[in-house]
């Protein structure tokens, strides 16, 4: 899959990407970006590093969910979030070696033990999947997890063989793993799906109140 990605550093009015700052120290494509490409504590996750790509743009199998995508809404609302995710996608598409180097450096310098891939976005190419497999294999004491709708589109055999990686498919026996409470209760009854408590209790946080997704498979989410 080939992606044509136009990277533009147009963020919030108070952000000038063409000048370096305390965090934006790496010169890239005429602007300055932060070398740390994973973020921490997004309000819903606690003690978990997250790597994000642009919603929909990086999702090869999003026809059934793009109209209700909460991640798409977030990047439209927050310009700096859009720029950050688009930069990750540009690196993942055109400069995987650089992206892998930056991620490995960040992981080597943190004590955080859990990494979530894609609170926004999805796996979009085999080379990108293989990059993550290489990274994950180098950090056996950290746990990585993700949700994906593209398991049947690429070869996940190696990355899913890694014991510190958990891939949760976004379908449970053919049904999307998110919806209203009636839908989630049906999946729980028919397939023993686990309903994410963070969708029920708005004050709950992943990493504090629940760690189910780090190691388990069948999980269902209440639609935002």
C-alpha positions in Angstrom: 0.0 0.0 0.0 1.4 3.4 -1.0 0.4 6.5 0.9 0.9 10.0 -0.4 1.3 12.1 2.7 1.6 15.8 2.6 3.2 17.0 5.8 2.3 20.6 6.8 3.2 22.2 10.1 0.0 24.2 10.6 -1.0 23.8 14.2 -2.5 26.0 16.9 -2.1 29.8 16.7 0.5 29.8 19.5 2.7 27.1 18.0 5.5 27.9 15.6 6.9 24.7 14.3 9.6 26.5 12.3 11.4 27.5 15.5 12.9 25.1 18.0 11.6 24.9 21.5 12.2 22.9 24.7 10.5 19.9 23.2 10.8 20.5 19.4 14.5 20.0 18.9 14.7 17.8 15.8 14.8 19.4 12.4 12.5 17.6 10.0 11.1 18.7 6.6 11.8 22.3 7.2 10.2 22.4 10.7 11.1 21.3 14.2 9.5 18.2 15.8 9.9 16.5 19.1 12.1 13.4 19.1 9.7 11.7 21.5 7.1 10.2 19.2 5.1 8.4 22.0 2.9 10.4 24.4 2.0 9.7 28.0 -1.2 10.2 30.0 -3.8 11.4 27.5 -6.5 11.8 30.1 -7.8 8.2 29.7 -4.6 6.2 30.0 -2.4 6.3 33.0 1.2 5.1 33.1 0.9 4.0 29.4 2.9 5.3 26.5 0.9 5.7 23.3 1.9 5.9 19.6 -0.7 7.4 17.3 -1.3 7.9 13.6 -3.9 10.0 11.9 -7.4 8.6 12.1 -8.9 7.3 8.9 -5.9 8.3 6.8 -3.8 5.5 8.2 -6.7 3.0 8.5 -7.1 0.7 5.4 -10.3 -0.9 6.8 -12.3 1.9 8.2 -15.4 2.0 6.1 -17.6 0.7 8.9 -16.3 3.1 11.6 -15.0 6.3 10.1 -18.3 8.2 10.4 -18.3 7.6 14.2 -14.5 7.8 14.8 -13.8 9.6 18.1 -10.1 9.8 17.2 -10.9 11.7 14.0 -13.0 14.2 16.0 -10.0 14.8 18.4 -7.5 15.6 15.6 -10.0 18.0 14.0 -10.6 19.8 17.3 -6.9 20.0 18.3 -4.6 21.2 15.4 -1.4 20.2 17.3 -2.7 16.7 17.7 -3.3 16.5 14.0 0.3 17.8 13.2 1.8 15.3 15.7 -0.1 12.3 14.3 0.6 13.4 10.7 4.3 13.6 11.5 4.3 10.1 12.8 2.5 8.9 9.7 5.0 10.7 7.4 7.9 9.1 9.2 6.2 5.7 9.2 5.6 6.0 5.4 8.8 7.5 4.2 11.5 7.1 7.0 10.9 4.0 9.0 14.5 3.7 10.1 14.4 7.2 11.6 11.1 6.5 13.3 12.4 3.2 14.8 15.5 4.9 16.1 13.5 7.6 17.8 11.0 5.2 19.4 13.8 2.9 20.6 15.6 5.8 22.2 12.5 6.9 24.0 11.7 3.4 25.2 15.2 3.0 26.4 15.0 6.1 28.5 11.7 5.5 30.3 10.6 3.3 33.2 7.1 3.0 31.8 6.3 -0.7 31.1 3.2 -0.6 29.0 2.9 0.8 25.4 -0.4 1.1 23.4 -0.2 1.3 19.7 -2.8 3.3 18.0 -5.4 5.0 20.2 -5.7 6.6 16.8 -4.9 4.9 13.5 -4.0 1.3 12.5 -1.4 -0.8 10.8 -1.2 0.3 7.2 1.7 -1.6 5.6 3.7 -4.8 6.1 6.9 -2.8 6.5 5.3 -0.8 9.3 4.2 -3.9 11.1 7.7 -5.4 10.8 9.2 -2.2 12.3 7.0 -2.6 15.4 7.9 -6.3 15.6 11.6 -5.4 15.6 11.0 -2.8 18.3 8.9 -5.1 20.5 11.4 -7.9 20.3 14.1 -5.6 21.7 12.1 -4.7 24.8 10.9 -8.0 26.3 10.3 -6.4 29.7 7.8 -4.0 28.3 4.3 -5.0 27.2 2.7 -3.7 24.0 -0.9 -3.9 23.0 -3.2 -2.7 20.2 -6.6 -2.9 18.5 -6.8 -3.5 14.8 -9.3 -4.0 11.9 -6.7 -5.2 9.4 -5.5 -8.6 10.8 -6.6 -10.4 7.6 -4.9 -7.8 5.3 -1.3 -8.3 6.4 1.0 -11.0 7.8 0.9 -10.7 11.6 2.4 -14.2 12.3 5.8 -12.9 13.6 4.6 -10.0 15.7 1.8 -12.0 17.3 4.3 -14.7 18.2 6.0 -12.2 20.6 4.9 -13.0 24.1 4.9 -9.3 25.2 2.5 -8.2 22.4 -1.3 -8.4 22.5 -3.3 -7.8 19.3 -7.0 -7.3 19.9 -9.0 -7.5 16.7 -11.8 -5.0 16.4 -14.3 -7.8 15.5 -15.7 -10.5 17.7 -17.0 -13.3 15.6 -17.7 -10.8 12.8 -19.3 -8.2 15.0 -17.7 -4.8 15.7 -16.4 -4.7 19.3 -18.0 -1.4 20.1 -21.6 -0.1 20.2 -24.4 0.8 22.6 -24.9 -1.1 25.8 -27.4 -3.5 24.2 -24.8 -4.4 21.6 -22.1 -4.9 24.2 -24.3 -7.0 26.4 -25.1 -9.2 23.4 -21.4 -9.8 22.8 -20.9 -10.5 26.4 -23.7 -13.1 26.5 -22.9 -14.8 23.2 -19.1 -14.7 23.1 -18.1 -13.9 26.7 -16.8 -10.5 25.7 -15.5 -8.2 28.5 -17.1 -4.8 28.5 -14.6 -2.0 29.1 -15.4 -0.4 32.5 -13.9 3.0 31.3 -16.9 3.4 29.0 -19.3 2.9 31.9 -17.5 5.0 34.5 -16.2 8.2 32.9 -13.8 8.7 35.7 -12.1 5.4 35.2 -8.6 5.2 33.7 -6.8 2.4 31.8 -3.8 1.4 33.8 -5.4 2.3 37.1 -8.9 0.8 37.2 -8.4 -1.8 34.5 -5.5 -3.5 32.7 -7.6 -6.1 30.8 -6.5 -5.2 27.3 -2.8 -5.6 28.0 -3.1 -9.4 27.9 -6.6 -10.4 26.9 -8.5 -10.5 23.6 -12.3 -10.3 23.6 -13.1 -6.8 24.8 -16.1 -4.6 23.9 -16.4 -0.8 24.2 -19.3 1.4 24.6 -19.5 3.9 21.8 -18.4 7.4 22.7 
